[in-house]
Amino acid sequence: MATYNKFECFVGDLGDKIHDLDGDVIKVYLTNAAPSTSADTIKTDLAEISAEHGYAAGGDDITNTWSETAGVGTLAGTDVVITASGGTIGPFRYAVIYNDTQTSPVDPLIAWWDYGSSITPTDGETFTIDFGASILTIE
């Protein structure tokens, strides 16, 4: 199971009205560079893997939804399935979500998952980024 981690900048960005978690496009991309929870703040801080063999540059839209019930906010997203086609994808170890709509700052980071070791799907294999019932909750 991948381990969820929040970028520290995300908390400040919420307070500064950087994210509209209900309306902005949130994407997930893959990297093999180890994220820094405190130092990384925008997408270009973490090198993305090469866009090839079924992996698209910039990653995929997670079709995010935001809901609030009894004072608890929940960000959810649709699982993303990537299929290697015509070669391998990666290697990568981390899946990172960021706000693709925001332009100031450009592409601010939200959170990342560590899969524990590098993964390289081969031709015909699929890899699923599973967000579970929710990505994060705010109470």
C-alpha positions in Angstrom: 0.0 0.0 0.0 1.3 3.4 -0.9 1.9 5.9 1.9 0.1 9.3 1.7 2.1 12.5 2.5 0.9 16.1 2.5 3.1 18.9 1.2 3.5 21.6 3.9 2.8 24.4 1.4 -0.7 23.0 0.8 -1.9 24.2 4.3 -0.6 27.7 3.6 -2.1 27.7 0.1 -5.5 26.8 1.5 -5.3 29.8 3.9 -4.3 32.0 1.0 -7.2 30.9 -1.2 -4.9 29.2 -3.8 -7.0 26.1 -4.2 -10.6 25.7 -5.1 -10.9 22.0 -4.4 -14.3 21.8 -5.9 -13.7 23.7 -9.2 -10.0 23.5 -10.0 -8.5 20.7 -12.1 -6.4 18.4 -9.9 -3.9 16.1 -11.7 -1.6 13.3 -10.7 1.8 12.8 -12.2 4.6 10.3 -11.7 8.2 10.9 -10.5 11.2 9.0 -9.4 12.6 12.0 -7.5 12.1 11.9 -3.7 9.7 14.7 -2.7 10.5 17.0 0.1 7.5 17.7 2.3 8.9 21.0 3.4 10.9 22.3 0.4 8.8 21.3 -2.7 5.9 23.7 -3.5 5.3 23.6 -7.3 5.2 20.8 -9.9 8.5 21.8 -11.5 10.3 21.2 -8.1 9.9 17.4 -8.8 11.1 16.0 -12.2 8.3 14.2 -14.0 9.1 10.9 -15.7 9.3 10.9 -19.5 6.0 11.1 -21.3 6.0 7.9 -23.4 4.5 4.5 -23.8 1.1 5.4 -22.4 2.1 8.0 -19.8 1.0 11.5 -20.7 3.0 14.6 -19.9 1.5 16.5 -16.9 -0.2 13.4 -15.7 -4.0 12.7 -15.6 -7.0 14.6 -14.3 -8.3 12.9 -11.2 -11.8 14.3 -11.7 -11.8 15.6 -8.2 -14.8 16.3 -6.0 -15.1 18.3 -2.8 -17.8 17.8 -0.2 -18.5 19.0 3.3 -20.7 17.2 5.9 -21.0 18.3 9.5 -17.9 20.4 9.3 -15.7 17.8 7.7 -14.4 18.5 4.2 -13.4 15.6 1.9 -11.4 15.7 -1.3 -12.0 12.6 -3.5 -10.7 11.6 -6.9 -11.2 9.0 -9.5 -8.6 6.3 -9.6 -6.2 6.6 -12.5 -5.2 3.6 -14.6 -2.1 3.9 -16.8 -1.3 1.2 -19.3 2.2 0.7 -20.8 1.9 0.5 -24.6 4.9 -0.1 -26.9 7.5 -0.1 -24.1 8.0 0.5 -20.4 6.8 3.4 -18.2 9.2 4.8 -15.7 10.7 3.9 -13.4 8.8 5.9 -10.8 8.2 5.6 -7.1 5.9 8.5 -6.3 2.5 9.7 -7.4 2.0 13.5 -6.9 -1.2 15.5 -7.0 -1.1 19.2 -7.9 -3.5 22.0 -8.9 -3.3 22.3 -12.7 -5.7 25.3 -12.8 -3.8 27.7 -10.5 -1.4 30.1 -12.2 0.0 32.0 -9.2 1.9 30.0 -8.1 1.9 27.8 -11.2 0.9 24.2 -10.5 1.0 24.2 -6.6 1.6 20.8 -5.0 -0.9 19.2 -2.7 0.2 15.6 -1.7 2.1 12.6 -2.7 2.2 8.8 -2.3 5.3 6.7 -1.8 5.1 3.2 -3.2 8.2 2.1 -1.3 10.4 1.2 -4.3 10.6 2.1 -8.0 8.0 0.6 -10.3 8.4 0.1 -14.1 5.3 -1.3 -15.8 6.3 -3.2 -19.0 4.4 -3.3 -22.3 0.8 -4.3 -21.7 0.9 -3.9 -17.9 -1.3 -1.5 -16.1 -0.7 0.5 -13.0 -3.5 1.9 -10.9 -3.2 5.0 -8.7 -5.9 4.2 -6.1 -7.1 7.1 -4.1 -9.4 5.0 -1.9 -12.6 6.5 -0.6 -11.0 9.9 -0.2 -7.7 11.7 -0.8 -7.8 13.8 2.3 -10.2 15.2 4.9 -10.1 18.5 6.7 -11.8 18.7 10.1 
